[in-house]
């Protein structure tokens, strides 16, 4: 919690600022740390979903404690680049939903300790070499006894994951994206058996890496509709990797919000809670190879072809929301529609121009809500405010956020 400097308290009252990061906590270890080989992956299924404009990966794995002592720390490796683009990670017990989510900590290496141990200095390449592989530590709810097994469901997301290929296309051409990964799931442990499934938004997958198969499958991957399957693979050592590249059609915009500033102001005068959101939105898909043609775009609306340009955004709001507005850097934008009744409140906006790959579109939306929808009295005689940390547009293709700031403005005199 901190106060916003430079704004008179008499004007805005108390301002609270919240920031949220993907990692719950951080632990610092020596750069020479290597995860102990206490576990073995008995059976692993790696599922990669490319159906949204961010990547969702799931690892469902049966782990076994091969140590002589009970163990409760399981490590998951990532490259430094992957960690910088990690949009969240969650771990559960696949067979026990009541166990809830497991504690996950990001492991950071201390370069000072490394320098002391290696006699390195600032700028020494040995300082950067130690950070090529980074780890997340998963804490099991209770130590797994020697020889015991447990089924983990690990889910994480990668942002800014795709590369458009070709990088520039015509206004009416189809967009194709490339994603690179390993056919073997990332692991610091020996894996006895595994396979990787890749799900696509459609069956149009013109290019993908082929690997030699075994048994009935002479070549990998096996293609079934909009899914590719690499494997099953026999036992692989810890750290094994097999680079793979897939290229697929993505007919939706690749939406990336570099910054979202979300303000929630509680008024004690009118019993109102005012919301305002300021977006800096980018389309990270293929750029236009030629100048945009408004005439061609208008003509295409008659036969409504598939387009990767952003045409509209839909914001579901709380029931009872009112007085919605939509502006951009020029001013008020009239191409919006707001529906509010007893069952729903929906704000639909159309940008001032269709947003193509490589384009930026900053805009602002806002609305009011009756305070009774968000504020309640507590048993102690005070008040509790309940608002979502993040709402945002609900798009079929999804939206990824790089930085989100939430400010709560409370009435003057509030403690």
N, C-alpha and C positions, 0 to 999 in steps of 0.2 A: 504494500500500500504506500502511496506517496501523493503529495499534493501537487497540483498543477501551478507552477510559478507564473507570475505576471498577470493573473486575472484576479480582480478584487473579490474577496470572499463575499462582500455584500451583494455582488451581482450574481454570482453563480452558486454560492454556498459551498458545501464540501464536495470535492471532486475526487473520485477513486479511480485509479488506473490499474487495469488487470492485464497481464501478459501470460501466455501459455506456450510451453514448448513441448516437443514430442516426447522428450525423455522425462521420466518421473524424478530421477536423481542421478548423480554422477559419483563414481568412485575413481580414485587415482591410484595407479599401480606403476611399478617400474617398467621401463620400456622393454626389458628383457623378459617380461611375463609371457608365459605360454600356458594356455588352459590345460590342466591335468587331464590325462586320458582315463577319466573315471567312468565314462559312459560309452555305449555302443548303440548306433541306430539299427535296430533290428529290421524295421520296415518303414519306408518313408515314401510319401506321395507329395510331390511339389506341384501346386496348381498356380499358374500365372494367368491372370485375367487382364486382357487388353481391351476390354469392352468399354472402358471409360477413358477420359483424357488424362487420367493418371493410372498408374499400374498398381494392381492389388495382387500380392503374392501370399499364398498360404502354404504352410508346411505342416502336414499331419504325420506325426512320427511316433513310433513305439520305441522308447528308449529303455535301455537296460543298464543297471549299475554293475560294472565289471570289476569294481574295486572291492577290497576286503572290508571297507568301512562304509557306513551309511553316507550318502552324498545328497546335497540339496542345491548345488550350483551347476547349472547347465549354460554353456556359452554358445553364442551365435555370432559368426563372423560377418563383417561387411568391409568393403573398401572405404577409404576416406571419402571418395566422391559419393558413394551411396549414402553414407552417414549424413553428408551435407544436404541430401535431398530426401531424407527419410521423413515421411509425413505422419508417422504414428506407428506404434507397434503394440500388439495385444497378445497375451498368452493365456490359454485356458486348458483345463483338463477335458479332453474330448469325451470321456466316459463319466464325468462327474460335473454336471452343470452347477451344482450347489457350491462347488469349491470356489467359484468366482474367478476373477482375473488374478494372475500371479504378479508379483513384484518384478519389475524389469528395470535394470540400472545400466546406464551407458558407462563403459570403461574408458577412461582417458589416461594416456601415458604422460608421465611427468618428464618433460625434456630436461629439467634441471638435474633430476636424478640420473638420467641417461648420460648427460654430459659429465657428471661427476664420475660415473662408473667407467666411461669410455675415454675420458680425457678430451672430449669434444668441445668445440667452441661455437659461438653464434655464427650461423652461415654454413657450418659444416654439413655436408650432405648426409652424414650419418644421423643427424637430427630428424631429417625428413623421411629417411628410409624406414625409421622405426614406426612410422604412422601409416604405412601402406595398408595394413590390416588392423581394423578396430573391432571391438567386441561389445556385445550386449550380454549382460549377465542375467539369467532367468533364475529366480529363487523359487524352488518348489515349496509348497505349503508345509510339508514335513519331509525330513530326510528319507530318501529311498534306500531301503536296506540292501545289502549285498545280494546280487542276483535278482533283485526286484525289478519289475517293469512298470512303466507308466506311459499313457498316451497323451502327447501334447498337441494342441492346436495352436500354431503360431501364425499370426496374420500381421502383415506390414504393408506399407504403401510407399511408392516412389513417385516424387514429383519431377517435373521437367524431364521426363523419361524418354521422350520420342525425338526422332530426327526426321523431318519430312524429306522424302526422296521421290521425285525431284524436289529440289529446294524451292523452285518457282514454277508455277503453272498458270495456264490461262484462266480467265474468269469462269469459264464453263467447264473446265476439266475436273477430273476426279482427283482427290487427295489421297496420297499413300504415305504411310509412316513406317519407320524402321525402329525395331527394338532389339537390343543386344543383351544376352544373358548367358548363363551356363546351363548345359543340359543336365549337369549334376547339381543337386541342391547344395548351397553353401553349408559346410559343416567342418568343425574342428575334430570330429570323431569319425571312426571307421563306420561305414554304412554297408550293411549286409545286402540289402535289396532296396531298389528305389526306381521311381519313374517320374517324369515331368510332363504335365498336361498344360497346354497353352490354349486359352479360349480367346476367340476373336469376335468382333462385332458382326462379321459376315463371313461367307465362305470364299470371298475373293482374296486369296493369299498367293500372289504370283511368284514370290521368291521366298525360299527358306533353306537353311543349311541342312544338307543331307549327311547322315552318318551311316557307317556299315552296321547292319543288324546282326541278329543271331537267331538260331532256331527257325521258327516259322516266318519271322520277319527278316527278310534279306536286306532291307534298307529301312532306316529310321529318318524321319518320324512316320508314324502311321496317321493318315488323314481321314477324319470322319466329319463331314459337313464343315462346321466352323471351328473344329478342334484338331490340334496336332498333339501326338503323344510320342515323346522320346523315352524309350525304355520298354520293358523293364531292364535294368542294368544289374549285373552281378556285383559282388563286393568291391567297393572302392575305398581307397585310403583316405585319411583325413586330409582336407584341403584340395581334393581332386576337383578339376574343372575341365569343361569341354565347351569352348566358346561357340555360341550359336547366334545367328542373325535371322530375323524374320521381317518380311515386308508385307504390309497388308493395307487394304483400303479402309479409310476412316472418313465417313461422309459427314461427320459432325464437326463443329468448331472445337479447337483445342484451347479451352478457356483457362487463363491463368490470371489470378488477381494478385498483383505484386504487393498491393497495400489496401487494407480495408480499415477505415477509421469509423468505429461504431459508437455513437453517443446516445446515452439514455438519461433524460433529464426528468426528475420527479418534481412536480409542482404542487405546493401545498395550498395554492390559491384556488385553482380550478379543479382539483382532484384529478389531475391529468398526468400521464406519463408520455413524454414526447421522444420519438426515436428518429435518429438521422444517421444515414450510412453513406460514406464517401468512398467510392471505388476507383481504383486505378486498374483497369482491365486490359489485358493483352490477348491477342489471338496468336498462339505459338505454332500454328500450322504453316503450310506452304505459302510463300509469298506470291504476289501476282507478278507474272512475267511481263505483262503489259499494263498500260494505264487503265484505271477503272473506267468502265463505260456505263454511265447512268442510263443511257438509252437501251443498251443491251440488257441491263438489269431489269428495267421496266417491262421490256418485251418478254423476258423469261417468266414474269409473274403470271402470265396468261396460261402457261402450260406447267408451271410449278415443278421444274426439274430439281433433282437432288443438288444441293449446294452446301459447301463446307463453310460458307459465310454465316456469321451470327446475325439472325433476323430479329429475335425477341428473347426476353428474359421473363420468367414468371416467379413472383415472390409470394408464397403463401404466408399470410400474417395471422395473428391471433384474431379469433372471432370478436367483433366489436371494435376493430380498428377503424379509424376515420381520417378524413382530411389528408389523404395521400398526395404527395407531390413528387415530381421528377424533373430534374434540371441537369444541364451539363455546363461546360465552360462558356457556352454562348448565352445560355439563359434557360427559360422554361421550354420543355419539350412536350408538344401536344399529342404525340403519338403514344398515348398510354391509355389503359383501361383499368378502372378500379371497381371491383364488385365486393360489396359488404352486406351481409345479411345475417340471420340467426344461425346459419350453418357454416358459413365460410367468409373469409376475407382474402381476396386475391388481387394483387397488383401485377398487371401485365404491361410491360414496356417494350417499345421498339426503338432501337437507337436511331439517332438522326440520320445515319447512313449505315448500310450493311458493313459489318466489320469482317474484313478478310485477313488472311494470314500475314503476320508482321505488323498489323495495325494496332493502335492504342486507342482506348476509348474511356476517358475519365467521366464519371457521372455521379450524381447525388440523388438519393431518394429519402423520403421521410414520411412520417405518419404520426397520428395521435392515438392514444388508447386510454380508456377510462381506468383510473387508478385502481379500482376494485378488481381489475383483471390481473394486477401484478403486486399489489400491496395488501397485506393483511395485518391484523393486530396479533400480538403474541400474548401468551399467558402472563408474561412479566410486565405487560403494560406498554411495551414498545411496538415497533413495526418491523415487518420483514418484507423485503423486496425480492421477487422471484421473476427473473427475466432470463431468456436464453443467452448463453455466451455468444453464440453465432446462429444466425438464421439464414440469410442469403437466398439466392435464386435456387430453385429446384429444377435442374435440367436433366434430360435423359442422359446426356453425355457426361454429366458431372462438372464440378468446378474445383480447381485446386487453389489454395491460398498460400502465399509466401509469408506474409506478415499481417497479423490481426491485432488491432488495439481496441480495447473496450474501455470507455470512460463512463462512470456513473456519476451524475451530477445530482446531489441531494439538496434539499431546501436549506436556506440559511439557518444556522443555529443547531443543526443536527450534529449529534455526537456519534 
